[in-house]
Amino acid sequence: MSTDPSANWTPMTSGQQTTAPRCVNCGNQVTRQFSRVFGDNRDVVHACPDCATYREMKTSDFIPEEAR
């Protein structure tokens, strides 16, 4: 832990973009592992736990036919 008083922690503001994947349906940020497991063949997440149930995500009901 730093004791330097000039070393301030500056969290990201909501306007800054990250490279973390996001849910296409609601826009929430998800982990890369989540996108590999529940995303389509290009790791695009069409639904996350905030906007769908795990059963819906596991059966790929949110993935468009052309992306399956």
CHARMM-style PDB file with segment names, atoms N, HN, CA, C and O in Angstrom:
ATOM      1  N   MET     1       0.834  -1.159   0.000  1.00  0.00      PROA
ATOM      2  CA  MET     1       0.000   0.000   0.000  1.00  0.00      PROA
ATOM      3  C   MET     1       0.891   1.239   0.000  1.00  0.00      PROA
ATOM      4  O   MET     1       1.852   1.321   0.766  1.00  0.00      PROA
ATOM      5  N   SER     2       0.580   2.168  -0.832  1.00  0.00      PROA
ATOM      6  HN  SER     2      -0.200   2.102  -1.454  1.00  0.00      PROA
ATOM      7  CA  SER     2       1.383   3.369  -0.964  1.00  0.00      PROA
ATOM      8  C   SER     2       1.012   4.384   0.104  1.00  0.00      PROA
ATOM      9  O   SER     2      -0.162   4.581   0.419  1.00  0.00      PROA
ATOM     10  N   THR     3       2.032   5.020   0.653  1.00  0.00      PROA
ATOM     11  HN  THR     3       2.986   4.860   0.398  1.00  0.00      PROA
ATOM     12  CA  THR     3       1.799   6.079   1.630  1.00  0.00      PROA
ATOM     13  C   THR     3       1.993   7.451   1.018  1.00  0.00      PROA
ATOM     14  O   THR     3       1.919   8.462   1.717  1.00  0.00      PROA
ATOM     15  N   ASP     4       2.239   7.495  -0.276  1.00  0.00      PROA
ATOM     16  HN  ASP     4       2.299   6.675  -0.844  1.00  0.00      PROA
ATOM     17  CA  ASP     4       2.439   8.758  -0.986  1.00  0.00      PROA
ATOM     18  C   ASP     4       1.098   9.476  -1.121  1.00  0.00      PROA
ATOM     19  O   ASP     4       0.193   8.954  -1.772  1.00  0.00      PROA
ATOM     20  N   PRO     5       0.945  10.678  -0.515  1.00  0.00      PROA
ATOM     21  CA  PRO     5      -0.348  11.376  -0.582  1.00  0.00      PROA
ATOM     22  C   PRO     5      -0.681  11.890  -1.980  1.00  0.00      PROA
ATOM     23  O   PRO     5      -1.841  12.191  -2.262  1.00  0.00      PROA
ATOM     24  N   SER     6       0.318  11.996  -2.858  1.00  0.00      PROA
ATOM     25  HN  SER     6       1.260  11.752  -2.629  1.00  0.00      PROA
ATOM     26  CA  SER     6       0.040  12.489  -4.210  1.00  0.00      PROA
ATOM     27  C   SER     6      -0.441  11.375  -5.142  1.00  0.00      PROA
ATOM     28  O   SER     6      -0.877  11.655  -6.258  1.00  0.00      PROA
ATOM     29  N   ALA     7      -0.369  10.130  -4.704  1.00  0.00      PROA
ATOM     30  HN  ALA     7      -0.014   9.903  -3.797  1.00  0.00      PROA
ATOM     31  CA  ALA     7      -0.817   9.002  -5.522  1.00  0.00      PROA
ATOM     32  C   ALA     7      -2.315   8.809  -5.308  1.00  0.00      PROA
ATOM     33  O   ALA     7      -2.732   8.094  -4.397  1.00  0.00      PROA
ATOM     34  N   ASN     8      -3.110   9.441  -6.141  1.00  0.00      PROA
ATOM     35  HN  ASN     8      -2.771  10.022  -6.881  1.00  0.00      PROA
ATOM     36  CA  ASN     8      -4.561   9.350  -6.015  1.00  0.00      PROA
ATOM     37  C   ASN     8      -5.109   8.273  -6.920  1.00  0.00      PROA
ATOM     38  O   ASN     8      -4.654   8.105  -8.051  1.00  0.00      PROA
ATOM     39  N   TRP     9      -6.082   7.549  -6.423  1.00  0.00      PROA
ATOM     40  HN  TRP     9      -6.452   7.685  -5.504  1.00  0.00      PROA
ATOM     41  CA  TRP     9      -6.768   6.558  -7.234  1.00  0.00      PROA
ATOM     42  C   TRP     9      -7.850   7.271  -8.014  1.00  0.00      PROA
ATOM     43  O   TRP     9      -8.674   7.978  -7.434  1.00  0.00      PROA
ATOM     44  N   THR    10      -7.856   7.093  -9.322  1.00  0.00      PROA
ATOM     45  HN  THR    10      -7.186   6.518  -9.793  1.00  0.00      PROA
ATOM     46  CA  THR    10      -8.855   7.751 -10.164  1.00  0.00      PROA
ATOM     47  C   THR    10      -9.635   6.693 -10.927  1.00  0.00      PROA
ATOM     48  O   THR    10      -9.159   6.192 -11.946  1.00  0.00      PROA
ATOM     49  N   PRO    11     -10.814   6.347 -10.456  1.00  0.00      PROA
ATOM     50  CA  PRO    11     -11.621   5.340 -11.160  1.00  0.00      PROA
ATOM     51  C   PRO    11     -12.088   5.865 -12.504  1.00  0.00      PROA
ATOM     52  O   PRO    11     -12.123   7.073 -12.739  1.00  0.00      PROA
ATOM     53  N   MET    12     -12.443   4.949 -13.374  1.00  0.00      PROA
ATOM     54  HN  MET    12     -12.415   3.967 -13.184  1.00  0.00      PROA
ATOM     55  CA  MET    12     -12.925   5.330 -14.700  1.00  0.00      PROA
ATOM     56  C   MET    12     -14.278   6.021 -14.579  1.00  0.00      PROA
ATOM     57  O   MET    12     -15.116   5.627 -13.769  1.00  0.00      PROA
ATOM     58  N   THR    13     -14.473   7.013 -15.360  1.00  0.00      PROA
ATOM     59  HN  THR    13     -13.791   7.333 -16.018  1.00  0.00      PROA
ATOM     60  CA  THR    13     -15.781   7.639 -15.414  1.00  0.00      PROA
ATOM     61  C   THR    13     -16.669   6.857 -16.361  1.00  0.00      PROA
ATOM     62  O   THR    13     -16.176   6.053 -17.151  1.00  0.00      PROA
ATOM     63  N   SER    14     -17.949   7.078 -16.293  1.00  0.00      PROA
ATOM     64  HN  SER    14     -18.350   7.731 -15.651  1.00  0.00      PROA
ATOM     65  CA  SER    14     -18.887   6.304 -17.110  1.00  0.00      PROA
ATOM     66  C   SER    14     -18.718   6.581 -18.596  1.00  0.00      PROA
ATOM     67  O   SER    14     -19.164   5.778 -19.415  1.00  0.00      PROA
ATOM     68  N   GLY    15     -18.087   7.695 -18.972  1.00  0.00      PROA
ATOM     69  HN  GLY    15     -17.725   8.347 -18.306  1.00  0.00      PROA
ATOM     70  CA  GLY    15     -17.915   8.019 -20.376  1.00  0.00      PROA
ATOM     71  C   GLY    15     -16.757   7.294 -21.038  1.00  0.00      PROA
ATOM     72  O   GLY    15     -16.673   7.272 -22.266  1.00  0.00      PROA
ATOM     73  N   GLN    16     -15.856   6.697 -20.251  1.00  0.00      PROA
ATOM     74  HN  GLN    16     -15.924   6.716 -19.253  1.00  0.00      PROA
ATOM     75  CA  GLN    16     -14.713   6.009 -20.825  1.00  0.00      PROA
ATOM     76  C   GLN    16     -15.107   4.613 -21.272  1.00  0.00      PROA
ATOM     77  O   GLN    16     -15.918   3.947 -20.628  1.00  0.00      PROA
ATOM     78  N   GLN    17     -14.528   4.178 -22.379  1.00  0.00      PROA
ATOM     79  HN  GLN    17     -13.870   4.718 -22.902  1.00  0.00      PROA
ATOM     80  CA  GLN    17     -14.839   2.865 -22.933  1.00  0.00      PROA
ATOM     81  C   GLN    17     -13.785   1.848 -22.511  1.00  0.00      PROA
ATOM     82  O   GLN    17     -12.610   2.189 -22.377  1.00  0.00      PROA
ATOM     83  N   THR    18     -14.200   0.609 -22.304  1.00  0.00      PROA
ATOM     84  HN  THR    18     -15.155   0.332 -22.413  1.00  0.00      PROA
ATOM     85  CA  THR    18     -13.285  -0.479 -22.017  1.00  0.00      PROA
ATOM     86  C   THR    18     -13.376  -1.484 -23.150  1.00  0.00      PROA
ATOM     87  O   THR    18     -14.263  -1.402 -24.000  1.00  0.00      PROA
ATOM     88  N   THR    19     -12.458  -2.424 -23.153  1.00  0.00      PROA
ATOM     89  HN  THR    19     -11.737  -2.490 -22.463  1.00  0.00      PROA
ATOM     90  CA  THR    19     -12.494  -3.452 -24.180  1.00  0.00      PROA
ATOM     91  C   THR    19     -13.251  -4.683 -23.714  1.00  0.00      PROA
ATOM     92  O   THR    19     -13.324  -5.674 -24.440  1.00  0.00      PROA
ATOM     93  N   ALA    20     -13.815  -4.636 -22.517  1.00  0.00      PROA
ATOM     94  HN  ALA    20     -13.757  -3.830 -21.928  1.00  0.00      PROA
ATOM     95  CA  ALA    20     -14.578  -5.767 -22.003  1.00  0.00      PROA
ATOM     96  C   ALA    20     -15.860  -5.930 -22.806  1.00  0.00      PROA
ATOM     97  O   ALA    20     -16.468  -4.943 -23.219  1.00  0.00      PROA
ATOM     98  N   PRO    21     -16.273  -7.187 -23.029  1.00  0.00      PROA
ATOM     99  CA  PRO    21     -17.505  -7.407 -23.796  1.00  0.00      PROA
ATOM    100  C   PRO    21     -18.737  -6.898 -23.069  1.00  0.00      PROA
ATOM    101  O   PRO    21     -18.752  -6.788 -21.843  1.00  0.00      PROA
ATOM    102  N   ARG    22     -19.760  -6.593 -23.835  1.00  0.00      PROA
ATOM    103  HN  ARG    22     -19.748  -6.683 -24.831  1.00  0.00      PROA
ATOM    104  CA  ARG    22     -21.027  -6.099 -23.285  1.00  0.00      PROA
ATOM    105  C   ARG    22     -22.185  -6.910 -23.859  1.00  0.00      PROA
ATOM    106  O   ARG    22     -22.096  -7.459 -24.957  1.00  0.00      PROA
ATOM    107  N   CYS    23     -23.251  -6.970 -23.109  1.00  0.00      PROA
ATOM    108  HN  CYS    23     -23.323  -6.524 -22.217  1.00  0.00      PROA
ATOM    109  CA  CYS    23     -24.474  -7.634 -23.560  1.00  0.00      PROA
ATOM    110  C   CYS    23     -25.116  -6.780 -24.646  1.00  0.00      PROA
ATOM    111  O   CYS    23     -25.280  -5.573 -24.468  1.00  0.00      PROA
ATOM    112  N   VAL    24     -25.478  -7.389 -25.759  1.00  0.00      PROA
ATOM    113  HN  VAL    24     -25.345  -8.369 -25.904  1.00  0.00      PROA
ATOM    114  CA  VAL    24     -26.106  -6.675 -26.857  1.00  0.00      PROA
ATOM    115  C   VAL    24     -27.521  -6.241 -26.478  1.00  0.00      PROA
ATOM    116  O   VAL    24     -27.996  -5.199 -26.929  1.00  0.00      PROA
ATOM    117  N   ASN    25     -28.183  -7.034 -25.658  1.00  0.00      PROA
ATOM    118  HN  ASN    25     -27.797  -7.880 -25.291  1.00  0.00      PROA
ATOM    119  CA  ASN    25     -29.569  -6.778 -25.294  1.00  0.00      PROA
ATOM    120  C   ASN    25     -29.714  -5.589 -24.344  1.00  0.00      PROA
ATOM    121  O   ASN    25     -30.537  -4.707 -24.587  1.00  0.00      PROA
ATOM    122  N   CYS    26     -28.917  -5.550 -23.250  1.00  0.00      PROA
ATOM    123  HN  CYS    26     -28.248  -6.267 -23.052  1.00  0.00      PROA
ATOM    124  CA  CYS    26     -29.092  -4.495 -22.245  1.00  0.00      PROA
ATOM    125  C   CYS    26     -27.879  -3.598 -22.070  1.00  0.00      PROA
ATOM    126  O   CYS    26     -27.991  -2.557 -21.422  1.00  0.00      PROA
ATOM    127  N   GLY    27     -26.730  -3.956 -22.616  1.00  0.00      PROA
ATOM    128  HN  GLY    27     -26.639  -4.802 -23.142  1.00  0.00      PROA
ATOM    129  CA  GLY    27     -25.546  -3.115 -22.543  1.00  0.00      PROA
ATOM    130  C   GLY    27     -24.684  -3.302 -21.311  1.00  0.00      PROA
ATOM    131  O   GLY    27     -23.693  -2.588 -21.152  1.00  0.00      PROA
ATOM    132  N   ASN    28     -25.023  -4.237 -20.429  1.00  0.00      PROA
ATOM    133  HN  ASN    28     -25.828  -4.816 -20.557  1.00  0.00      PROA
ATOM    134  CA  ASN    28     -24.208  -4.469 -19.237  1.00  0.00      PROA
ATOM    135  C   ASN    28     -22.892  -5.130 -19.600  1.00  0.00      PROA
ATOM    136  O   ASN    28     -22.821  -5.922 -20.539  1.00  0.00      PROA
ATOM    137  N   GLN    29     -21.851  -4.800 -18.852  1.00  0.00      PROA
ATOM    138  HN  GLN    29     -21.908  -4.156 -18.089  1.00  0.00      PROA
ATOM    139  CA  GLN    29     -20.538  -5.381 -19.074  1.00  0.00      PROA
ATOM    140  C   GLN    29     -20.493  -6.794 -18.529  1.00  0.00      PROA
ATOM    141  O   GLN    29     -20.995  -7.057 -17.436  1.00  0.00      PROA
ATOM    142  N   VAL    30     -19.889  -7.713 -19.288  1.00  0.00      PROA
ATOM    143  HN  VAL    30     -19.481  -7.499 -20.176  1.00  0.00      PROA
ATOM    144  CA  VAL    30     -19.719  -9.097 -18.862  1.00  0.00      PROA
ATOM    145  C   VAL    30     -18.244  -9.463 -18.987  1.00  0.00      PROA
ATOM    146  O   VAL    30     -17.476  -8.744 -19.627  1.00  0.00      PROA
ATOM    147  N   THR    31     -17.854 -10.565 -18.387  1.00  0.00      PROA
ATOM    148  HN  THR    31     -18.478 -11.148 -17.867  1.00  0.00      PROA
ATOM    149  CA  THR    31     -16.456 -10.990 -18.462  1.00  0.00      PROA
ATOM    150  C   THR    31     -16.192 -11.692 -19.789  1.00  0.00      PROA
ATOM    151  O   THR    31     -17.120 -12.122 -20.474  1.00  0.00      PROA
ATOM    152  N   ARG    32     -14.923 -11.801 -20.137  1.00  0.00      PROA
ATOM    153  HN  ARG    32     -14.170 -11.452 -19.580  1.00  0.00      PROA
ATOM    154  CA  ARG    32     -14.548 -12.512 -21.374  1.00  0.00      PROA
ATOM    155  C   ARG    32     -14.912 -13.994 -21.278  1.00  0.00      PROA
ATOM    156  O   ARG    32     -15.330 -14.598 -22.265  1.00  0.00      PROA
ATOM    157  N   GLN    33     -14.755 -14.570 -20.097  1.00  0.00      PROA
ATOM    158  HN  GLN    33     -14.416 -14.079 -19.295  1.00  0.00      PROA
ATOM    159  CA  GLN    33     -15.113 -15.977 -19.917  1.00  0.00      PROA
ATOM    160  C   GLN    33     -16.619 -16.165 -20.107  1.00  0.00      PROA
ATOM    161  O   GLN    33     -17.043 -17.139 -20.729  1.00  0.00      PROA
ATOM    162  N   PHE    34     -17.421 -15.260 -19.587  1.00  0.00      PROA
ATOM    163  HN  PHE    34     -17.077 -14.468 -19.082  1.00  0.00      PROA
ATOM    164  CA  PHE    34     -18.871 -15.341 -19.767  1.00  0.00      PROA
ATOM    165  C   PHE    34     -19.211 -15.280 -21.251  1.00  0.00      PROA
ATOM    166  O   PHE    34     -20.076 -16.022 -21.716  1.00  0.00      PROA
ATOM    167  N   SER    35     -18.540 -14.405 -22.003  1.00  0.00      PROA
ATOM    168  HN  SER    35     -17.837 -13.803 -21.626  1.00  0.00      PROA
ATOM    169  CA  SER    35     -18.838 -14.293 -23.428  1.00  0.00      PROA
ATOM    170  C   SER    35     -18.402 -15.535 -24.193  1.00  0.00      PROA
ATOM    171  O   SER    35     -19.029 -15.887 -25.191  1.00  0.00      PROA
ATOM    172  N   ARG    36     -17.345 -16.207 -23.751  1.00  0.00      PROA
ATOM    173  HN  ARG    36     -16.835 -15.921 -22.940  1.00  0.00      PROA
ATOM    174  CA  ARG    36     -16.937 -17.456 -24.406  1.00  0.00      PROA
ATOM    175  C   ARG    36     -17.945 -18.571 -24.151  1.00  0.00      PROA
ATOM    176  O   ARG    36     -18.210 -19.392 -25.029  1.00  0.00      PROA
ATOM    177  N   VAL    37     -18.505 -18.593 -22.941  1.00  0.00      PROA
ATOM    178  HN  VAL    37     -18.289 -17.926 -22.228  1.00  0.00      PROA
ATOM    179  CA  VAL    37     -19.435 -19.665 -22.573  1.00  0.00      PROA
ATOM    180  C   VAL    37     -20.838 -19.405 -23.107  1.00  0.00      PROA
ATOM    181  O   VAL    37     -21.451 -20.299 -23.690  1.00  0.00      PROA
ATOM    182  N   PHE    38     -21.352 -18.200 -22.916  1.00  0.00      PROA
ATOM    183  HN  PHE    38     -20.854 -17.474 -22.443  1.00  0.00      PROA
ATOM    184  CA  PHE    38     -22.741 -17.905 -23.249  1.00  0.00      PROA
ATOM    185  C   PHE    38     -22.908 -17.092 -24.524  1.00  0.00      PROA
ATOM    186  O   PHE    38     -24.039 -16.838 -24.937  1.00  0.00      PROA
ATOM    187  N   GLY    39     -21.821 -16.679 -25.158  1.00  0.00      PROA
ATOM    188  HN  GLY    39     -20.902 -16.885 -24.823  1.00  0.00      PROA
ATOM    189  CA  GLY    39     -21.923 -15.903 -26.391  1.00  0.00      PROA
ATOM    190  C   GLY    39     -22.088 -16.790 -27.613  1.00  0.00      PROA
ATOM    191  O   GLY    39     -22.093 -18.017 -27.517  1.00  0.00      PROA
ATOM    192  N   ASP    40     -22.223 -16.141 -28.770  1.00  0.00      PROA
ATOM    193  HN  ASP    40     -22.218 -15.144 -28.848  1.00  0.00      PROA
ATOM    194  CA  ASP    40     -22.337 -16.904 -30.007  1.00  0.00      PROA
ATOM    195  C   ASP    40     -20.945 -17.314 -30.489  1.00  0.00      PROA
ATOM    196  O   ASP    40     -19.982 -17.236 -29.726  1.00  0.00      PROA
ATOM    197  N   ASN    41     -20.828 -17.744 -31.734  1.00  0.00      PROA
ATOM    198  HN  ASN    41     -21.610 -17.807 -32.354  1.00  0.00      PROA
ATOM    199  CA  ASN    41     -19.551 -18.224 -32.270  1.00  0.00      PROA
ATOM    200  C   ASN    41     -18.486 -17.137 -32.332  1.00  0.00      PROA
ATOM    201  O   ASN    41     -17.299 -17.449 -32.431  1.00  0.00      PROA
ATOM    202  N   ARG    42     -18.877 -15.882 -32.278  1.00  0.00      PROA
ATOM    203  HN  ARG    42     -19.841 -15.629 -32.199  1.00  0.00      PROA
ATOM    204  CA  ARG    42     -17.932 -14.761 -32.279  1.00  0.00      PROA
ATOM    205  C   ARG    42     -17.817 -14.136 -30.889  1.00  0.00      PROA
ATOM    206  O   ARG    42     -17.330 -13.013 -30.757  1.00  0.00      PROA
ATOM    207  N   ASP    43     -18.261 -14.854 -29.849  1.00  0.00      PROA
ATOM    208  HN  ASP    43     -18.656 -15.766 -29.956  1.00  0.00      PROA
ATOM    209  CA  ASP    43     -18.231 -14.411 -28.454  1.00  0.00      PROA
ATOM    210  C   ASP    43     -19.044 -13.144 -28.214  1.00  0.00      PROA
ATOM    211  O   ASP    43     -18.718 -12.361 -27.322  1.00  0.00      PROA
ATOM    212  N   VAL    44     -20.091 -12.934 -28.994  1.00  0.00      PROA
ATOM    213  HN  VAL    44     -20.356 -13.570 -29.718  1.00  0.00      PROA
ATOM    214  CA  VAL    44     -21.003 -11.816 -28.784  1.00  0.00      PROA
ATOM    215  C   VAL    44     -22.101 -12.284 -27.839  1.00  0.00      PROA
ATOM    216  O   VAL    44     -22.756 -13.296 -28.092  1.00  0.00      PROA
ATOM    217  N   VAL    45     -22.300 -11.545 -26.749  1.00  0.00      PROA
ATOM    218  HN  VAL    45     -21.768 -10.724 -26.545  1.00  0.00      PROA
ATOM    219  CA  VAL    45     -23.307 -11.911 -25.741  1.00  0.00      PROA
ATOM    220  C   VAL    45     -24.623 -11.246 -26.101  1.00  0.00      PROA
ATOM    221  O   VAL    45     -24.709 -10.018 -26.140  1.00  0.00      PROA
ATOM    222  N   HSD    46     -25.653 -12.048 -26.366  1.00  0.00      PROA
ATOM    223  HN  HSD    46     -25.583 -13.045 -26.335  1.00  0.00      PROA
ATOM    224  CA  HSD    46     -26.968 -11.533 -26.736  1.00  0.00      PROA
ATOM    225  C   HSD    46     -27.896 -11.410 -25.541  1.00  0.00      PROA
ATOM    226  O   HSD    46     -28.953 -10.790 -25.646  1.00  0.00      PROA
ATOM    227  N   ALA    47     -27.519 -11.996 -24.392  1.00  0.00      PROA
ATOM    228  HN  ALA    47     -26.660 -12.500 -24.306  1.00  0.00      PROA
ATOM    229  CA  ALA    47     -28.306 -11.892 -23.160  1.00  0.00      PROA
ATOM    230  C   ALA    47     -27.386 -12.184 -21.989  1.00  0.00      PROA
ATOM    231  O   ALA    47     -26.457 -12.983 -22.106  1.00  0.00      PROA
ATOM    232  N   CYS    48     -27.643 -11.539 -20.864  1.00  0.00      PROA
ATOM    233  HN  CYS    48     -28.398 -10.889 -20.769  1.00  0.00      PROA
ATOM    234  CA  CYS    48     -26.832 -11.733 -19.659  1.00  0.00      PROA
ATOM    235  C   CYS    48     -27.767 -12.001 -18.477  1.00  0.00      PROA
ATOM    236  O   CYS    48     -28.985 -11.914 -18.636  1.00  0.00      PROA
ATOM    237  N   PRO    49     -27.233 -12.323 -17.303  1.00  0.00      PROA
ATOM    238  CA  PRO    49     -28.094 -12.611 -16.150  1.00  0.00      PROA
ATOM    239  C   PRO    49     -28.995 -11.453 -15.742  1.00  0.00      PROA
ATOM    240  O   PRO    49     -29.996 -11.668 -15.057  1.00  0.00      PROA
ATOM    241  N   ASP    50     -28.661 -10.225 -16.149  1.00  0.00      PROA
ATOM    242  HN  ASP    50     -27.848 -10.051 -16.705  1.00  0.00      PROA
ATOM    243  CA  ASP    50     -29.514  -9.091 -15.797  1.00  0.00      PROA
ATOM    244  C   ASP    50     -30.756  -8.989 -16.674  1.00  0.00      PROA
ATOM    245  O   ASP    50     -31.734  -8.356 -16.276  1.00  0.00      PROA
ATOM    246  N   CYS    51     -30.738  -9.599 -17.862  1.00  0.00      PROA
ATOM    247  HN  CYS    51     -29.944 -10.113 -18.185  1.00  0.00      PROA
ATOM    248  CA  CYS    51     -31.886  -9.453 -18.756  1.00  0.00      PROA
ATOM    249  C   CYS    51     -32.475 -10.792 -19.206  1.00  0.00      PROA
ATOM    250  O   CYS    51     -33.431 -10.802 -19.982  1.00  0.00      PROA
ATOM    251  N   ALA    52     -31.936 -11.910 -18.745  1.00  0.00      PROA
ATOM    252  HN  ALA    52     -31.160 -11.901 -18.115  1.00  0.00      PROA
ATOM    253  CA  ALA    52     -32.458 -13.221 -19.130  1.00  0.00      PROA
ATOM    254  C   ALA    52     -32.119 -14.240 -18.039  1.00  0.00      PROA
ATOM    255  O   ALA    52     -31.274 -13.990 -17.180  1.00  0.00      PROA
ATOM    256  N   THR    53     -32.787 -15.379 -18.091  1.00  0.00      PROA
ATOM    257  HN  THR    53     -33.473 -15.582 -18.790  1.00  0.00      PROA
ATOM    258  CA  THR    53     -32.469 -16.458 -17.164  1.00  0.00      PROA
ATOM    259  C   THR    53     -31.356 -17.314 -17.751  1.00  0.00      PROA
ATOM    260  O   THR    53     -31.113 -17.293 -18.957  1.00  0.00      PROA
ATOM    261  N   TYR    54     -30.681 -18.069 -16.882  1.00  0.00      PROA
ATOM    262  HN  TYR    54     -30.878 -18.086 -15.902  1.00  0.00      PROA
ATOM    263  CA  TYR    54     -29.612 -18.938 -17.375  1.00  0.00      PROA
ATOM    264  C   TYR    54     -30.162 -20.006 -18.317  1.00  0.00      PROA
ATOM    265  O   TYR    54     -29.467 -20.427 -19.241  1.00  0.00      PROA
ATOM    266  N   ARG    55     -31.371 -20.439 -18.100  1.00  0.00      PROA
ATOM    267  HN  ARG    55     -31.935 -20.097 -17.349  1.00  0.00      PROA
ATOM    268  CA  ARG    55     -31.978 -21.428 -18.992  1.00  0.00      PROA
ATOM    269  C   ARG    55     -32.134 -20.856 -20.397  1.00  0.00      PROA
ATOM    270  O   ARG    55     -31.854 -21.540 -21.381  1.00  0.00      PROA
ATOM    271  N   GLU    56     -32.580 -19.607 -20.492  1.00  0.00      PROA
ATOM    272  HN  GLU    56     -32.808 -19.052 -19.692  1.00  0.00      PROA
ATOM    273  CA  GLU    56     -32.715 -18.974 -21.803  1.00  0.00      PROA
ATOM    274  C   GLU    56     -31.353 -18.794 -22.465  1.00  0.00      PROA
ATOM    275  O   GLU    56     -31.215 -18.998 -23.672  1.00  0.00      PROA
ATOM    276  N   MET    57     -30.357 -18.416 -21.687  1.00  0.00      PROA
ATOM    277  HN  MET    57     -30.469 -18.250 -20.707  1.00  0.00      PROA
ATOM    278  CA  MET    57     -29.019 -18.232 -22.258  1.00  0.00      PROA
ATOM    279  C   MET    57     -28.413 -19.563 -22.689  1.00  0.00      PROA
ATOM    280  O   MET    57     -27.764 -19.640 -23.733  1.00  0.00      PROA
ATOM    281  N   LYS    58     -28.617 -20.606 -21.896  1.00  0.00      PROA
ATOM    282  HN  LYS    58     -29.144 -20.544 -21.048  1.00  0.00      PROA
ATOM    283  CA  LYS    58     -28.026 -21.910 -22.201  1.00  0.00      PROA
ATOM    284  C   LYS    58     -28.656 -22.539 -23.440  1.00  0.00      PROA
ATOM    285  O   LYS    58     -27.976 -23.248 -24.182  1.00  0.00      PROA
ATOM    286  N   THR    59     -29.930 -22.293 -23.672  1.00  0.00      PROA
ATOM    287  HN  THR    59     -30.482 -21.717 -23.069  1.00  0.00      PROA
ATOM    288  CA  THR    59     -30.595 -22.871 -24.839  1.00  0.00      PROA
ATOM    289  C   THR    59     -30.475 -21.983 -26.069  1.00  0.00      PROA
ATOM    290  O   THR    59     -31.042 -22.292 -27.116  1.00  0.00      PROA
ATOM    291  N   SER    60     -29.744 -20.887 -25.949  1.00  0.00      PROA
ATOM    292  HN  SER    60     -29.283 -20.635 -25.098  1.00  0.00      PROA
ATOM    293  CA  SER    60     -29.463 -19.945 -27.037  1.00  0.00      PROA
ATOM    294  C   SER    60     -30.724 -19.357 -27.659  1.00  0.00      PROA
ATOM    295  O   SER    60     -30.772 -19.132 -28.868  1.00  0.00      PROA
ATOM    296  N   ASP    61     -31.743 -19.109 -26.845  1.00  0.00      PROA
ATOM    297  HN  ASP    61     -31.704 -19.292 -25.862  1.00  0.00      PROA
ATOM    298  CA  ASP    61     -32.964 -18.491 -27.357  1.00  0.00      PROA
ATOM    299  C   ASP    61     -32.752 -17.044 -27.785  1.00  0.00      PROA
ATOM    300  O   ASP    61     -33.517 -16.524 -28.598  1.00  0.00      PROA
ATOM    301  N   PHE    62     -31.721 -16.385 -27.247  1.00  0.00      PROA
ATOM    302  HN  PHE    62     -31.100 -16.808 -26.587  1.00  0.00      PROA
ATOM    303  CA  PHE    62     -31.487 -14.987 -27.575  1.00  0.00      PROA
ATOM    304  C   PHE    62     -30.551 -14.798 -28.769  1.00  0.00      PROA
ATOM    305  O   PHE    62     -30.396 -13.678 -29.255  1.00  0.00      PROA
ATOM    306  N   ILE    63     -29.927 -15.871 -29.247  1.00  0.00      PROA
ATOM    307  HN  ILE    63     -30.053 -16.781 -28.852  1.00  0.00      PROA
ATOM    308  CA  ILE    63     -28.986 -15.758 -30.357  1.00  0.00      PROA
ATOM    309  C   ILE    63     -29.749 -15.856 -31.669  1.00  0.00      PROA
ATOM    310  O   ILE    63     -30.491 -16.816 -31.876  1.00  0.00      PROA
ATOM    311  N   PRO    64     -29.585 -14.890 -32.554  1.00  0.00      PROA
ATOM    312  CA  PRO    64     -30.274 -14.955 -33.855  1.00  0.00      PROA
ATOM    313  C   PRO    64     -29.837 -16.193 -34.637  1.00  0.00      PROA
ATOM    314  O   PRO    64     -28.707 -16.657 -34.483  1.00  0.00      PROA
ATOM    315  N   GLU    65     -30.709 -16.718 -35.460  1.00  0.00      PROA
ATOM    316  HN  GLU    65     -31.627 -16.341 -35.586  1.00  0.00      PROA
ATOM    317  CA  GLU    65     -30.442 -17.947 -36.221  1.00  0.00      PROA
ATOM    318  C   GLU    65     -29.155 -17.853 -37.046  1.00  0.00      PROA
ATOM    319  O   GLU    65     -28.379 -18.808 -37.092  1.00  0.00      PROA
ATOM    320  N   GLU    66     -28.923 -16.702 -37.702  1.00  0.00      PROA
ATOM    321  HN  GLU    66     -29.553 -15.927 -37.665  1.00  0.00      PROA
ATOM    322  CA  GLU    66     -27.751 -16.586 -38.575  1.00  0.00      PROA
ATOM    323  C   GLU    66     -26.434 -16.541 -37.800  1.00  0.00      PROA
ATOM    324  O   GLU    66     -25.372 -16.751 -38.386  1.00  0.00      PROA
ATOM    325  N   ALA    67     -26.483 -16.272 -36.498  1.00  0.00      PROA
ATOM    326  HN  ALA    67     -27.346 -16.101 -36.022  1.00  0.00      PROA
ATOM    327  CA  ALA    67     -25.268 -16.197 -35.692  1.00  0.00      PROA
ATOM    328  C   ALA    67     -24.968 -17.486 -34.952  1.00  0.00      PROA
ATOM    329  O   ALA    67     -23.920 -17.584 -34.314  1.00  0.00      PROA
ATOM    330  N   ARG    68     -25.836 -18.468 -35.010  1.00  0.00      PROA
ATOM    331  HN  ARG    68     -26.687 -18.388 -35.529  1.00  0.00      PROA
ATOM    332  CA  ARG    68     -25.629 -19.722 -34.279  1.00  0.00      PROA
ATOM    333  C   ARG    68     -24.630 -20.613 -34.923  1.00  0.00      PROA
ATOM    334  OT1 ARG    68     -24.356 -21.702 -34.417  1.00  0.00      PROA
TER     335      ARG     68
END
